[in-house]
Amino acid sequence: MSTSPKAESLPYRPNVAAMIFRPDGRILIARRTDQPGAGGPLSEGVWQCPQGGIDEGEDPHTAVFREVQEELGLDASTLSILREHPDWITYDLPDYLIGKALGGRFRGQTQKWFALAFTGTDADIRLDAQIPPEFDAFQWIELADLPSGNVGFKKPIYERLVQDFGPLATPA
């Protein structure tokens, strides 16, 4: 947690995030373009589930589908909500990102997480749907492997979600 006085004076940004499950129980993880790293392994670059801010007056259900469409080019026809996390999960940015990340206006984010079922194919995923793209690579991994990869400062969130969404990782 950040203890910076500057951080404590800033609000949390309302955010949605999606853990996208294939029928085989694997989840989609994507590598951020703004973090160093190359190649495919989960240890190279910083990887995360798609997420993004909730627009003023926007419902979280609408926001999660909008964000997945913007970041991954996925049409809502290939997705459905499996589960909405009952809690808003809040995290603080590390001190070195205060004033830089999230437009410099927030101390962190409070997230509403959704587990989404994906019925499409890899060809439906378009990382170039957003300019500039937020991600440059994606892969499908076992949910249990997520926290052991390079997920940056969000590791505690992913550890919690492995527990909370774990039952969904069983193949259909």
C-alpha positions as CSV (number, residue, x, y, z in Angstrom):
1,M,0.0,0.0,0.0
2,S,1.1,3.5,-0.7
3,T,1.7,5.8,2.2
4,S,2.6,8.9,0.2
5,P,0.7,12.0,1.4
6,K,0.2,13.0,-2.2
7,A,-1.4,9.6,-2.9
8,E,-3.7,9.8,0.1
9,S,-5.2,13.0,-1.3
10,L,-6.2,11.4,-4.6
11,P,-9.4,9.4,-5.3
12,Y,-9.7,5.9,-6.7
13,R,-10.7,5.5,-10.3
14,P,-13.8,3.3,-10.8
15,N,-12.7,0.4,-13.1
16,V,-13.9,-2.9,-14.5
17,A,-11.8,-5.9,-15.3
18,A,-12.5,-9.1,-17.2
19,M,-11.2,-12.6,-16.6
20,I,-12.0,-14.3,-19.9
21,F,-12.4,-18.1,-19.8
22,R,-12.3,-20.5,-22.7
23,P,-14.4,-23.7,-22.6
24,D,-11.3,-25.6,-21.6
25,G,-11.0,-23.5,-18.4
26,R,-7.9,-21.5,-19.5
27,I,-7.9,-17.7,-19.2
28,L,-6.8,-15.0,-21.5
29,I,-3.8,-12.9,-20.4
30,A,-2.3,-10.1,-22.6
31,R,1.0,-8.3,-22.5
32,R,1.1,-4.5,-22.0
33,T,2.7,-2.4,-24.7
34,D,3.9,0.2,-22.3
35,Q,6.1,-2.3,-20.3
36,P,9.4,-3.6,-21.4
37,G,9.7,-7.2,-22.6
38,A,9.5,-9.3,-25.7
39,G,8.7,-12.8,-26.6
40,G,5.9,-15.0,-25.5
41,P,6.6,-16.4,-22.0
42,L,4.5,-15.0,-19.1
43,S,7.8,-13.9,-17.5
44,E,8.7,-11.5,-20.3
45,G,6.9,-8.1,-20.1
46,V,4.0,-7.3,-17.8
47,W,0.8,-9.3,-18.4
48,Q,-2.7,-8.7,-17.2
49,C,-6.4,-9.3,-17.8
50,P,-8.3,-6.6,-19.8
51,Q,-9.5,-3.7,-17.7
52,G,-10.4,-0.1,-18.0
53,G,-12.2,2.9,-16.5
54,I,-15.9,3.2,-16.1
55,D,-17.3,6.2,-18.0
56,E,-19.4,8.8,-16.1
57,G,-22.9,7.3,-15.6
58,E,-21.9,4.0,-17.2
59,D,-23.1,0.7,-15.7
60,P,-20.2,-1.8,-14.9
61,H,-21.9,-4.5,-17.0
62,T,-21.9,-2.2,-20.0
63,A,-18.3,-1.0,-19.2
64,V,-16.8,-4.4,-19.1
65,F,-18.1,-5.3,-22.6
66,R,-17.0,-1.9,-24.0
67,E,-13.5,-2.4,-22.5
68,V,-13.1,-5.9,-23.9
69,Q,-14.2,-4.7,-27.3
70,E,-11.8,-1.7,-27.2
71,E,-8.8,-3.6,-26.0
72,L,-9.3,-7.0,-27.7
73,G,-11.7,-6.3,-30.5
74,L,-14.1,-8.9,-29.1
75,D,-17.8,-8.6,-30.0
76,A,-20.3,-9.2,-27.2
77,S,-21.7,-12.1,-29.3
78,T,-18.6,-14.1,-28.3
79,L,-18.9,-13.3,-24.6
80,S,-21.2,-13.9,-21.7
81,I,-21.0,-13.2,-18.0
82,L,-20.3,-16.3,-15.9
83,R,-20.0,-14.4,-12.6
84,E,-19.7,-10.9,-11.2
85,H,-17.3,-10.6,-8.3
86,P,-19.4,-9.6,-5.2
87,D,-16.8,-7.1,-4.0
88,W,-15.2,-4.0,-5.4
89,I,-11.4,-4.8,-5.2
90,T,-9.3,-1.7,-4.6
91,Y,-5.6,-1.3,-5.1
92,D,-3.1,1.5,-4.7
93,L,-0.5,2.4,-7.3
94,P,3.1,2.0,-6.3
95,D,4.6,5.4,-5.2
96,Y,6.7,5.6,-8.4
97,L,3.5,5.7,-10.5
98,I,1.7,8.3,-8.4
99,G,1.2,11.4,-10.6
100,K,2.2,9.4,-13.8
101,A,-0.2,6.5,-14.3
102,L,-4.0,6.9,-14.8
103,G,-3.5,10.5,-16.0
104,G,-1.9,11.4,-12.7
105,R,-5.3,12.0,-11.1
106,F,-5.8,8.8,-9.1
107,R,-4.1,6.9,-6.3
108,G,-5.2,3.6,-7.7
109,Q,-8.4,1.8,-8.8
110,T,-11.4,0.2,-7.4
111,Q,-12.4,-2.6,-9.7
112,K,-15.5,-4.6,-10.4
113,W,-14.3,-7.9,-11.8
114,F,-16.3,-10.1,-14.1
115,A,-15.6,-13.7,-15.2
116,L,-16.6,-13.9,-18.9
117,A,-17.2,-17.0,-21.0
118,F,-15.6,-16.8,-24.5
119,T,-17.2,-18.8,-27.3
120,G,-15.2,-17.4,-30.2
121,T,-11.8,-18.3,-31.7
122,D,-8.4,-16.7,-31.4
123,A,-9.0,-15.2,-34.8
124,D,-11.7,-13.0,-33.2
125,I,-9.1,-11.4,-30.9
126,R,-7.8,-8.2,-32.4
127,L,-5.1,-6.4,-30.4
128,D,-5.1,-3.6,-33.0
129,A,-8.7,-2.7,-32.4
130,Q,-7.5,0.2,-30.3
131,I,-5.0,2.8,-31.5
132,P,-2.5,2.8,-30.0
133,P,-2.9,-0.8,-28.9
134,E,-2.7,-1.5,-25.2
135,F,-1.5,-5.1,-25.7
136,D,1.0,-6.6,-28.2
137,A,0.5,-10.3,-27.4
138,F,-1.9,-12.7,-25.7
139,Q,-2.0,-16.2,-24.5
140,W,-4.3,-18.7,-22.8
141,I,-3.0,-20.0,-19.5
142,E,-4.1,-22.0,-16.5
143,L,-5.8,-19.7,-14.0
144,A,-3.5,-21.1,-11.2
145,D,-0.4,-20.0,-13.1
146,L,-1.5,-16.4,-13.3
147,P,0.1,-15.0,-10.1
148,S,3.4,-16.7,-10.7
149,G,3.9,-14.8,-14.0
150,N,5.1,-11.2,-14.3
151,V,1.8,-9.4,-13.4
152,G,3.5,-6.5,-11.8
153,F,2.1,-4.9,-8.6
154,K,-1.3,-6.5,-9.2
155,K,-0.2,-9.9,-8.0
156,P,-2.3,-9.7,-4.8
157,I,-5.4,-9.1,-6.8
158,Y,-4.7,-12.0,-9.1
159,E,-4.0,-14.3,-6.1
160,R,-7.4,-13.4,-4.7
161,L,-9.1,-14.0,-8.1
162,V,-7.5,-17.4,-8.5
163,Q,-9.3,-18.4,-5.3
164,D,-12.6,-16.6,-6.0
165,F,-12.9,-17.6,-9.7
166,G,-11.1,-20.9,-9.4
167,P,-14.2,-23.1,-9.7
168,L,-14.8,-21.6,-13.2
169,A,-11.4,-22.9,-14.4
170,T,-12.9,-26.4,-14.7
171,P,-13.4,-27.4,-18.4
172,A,-17.0,-27.2,-19.6
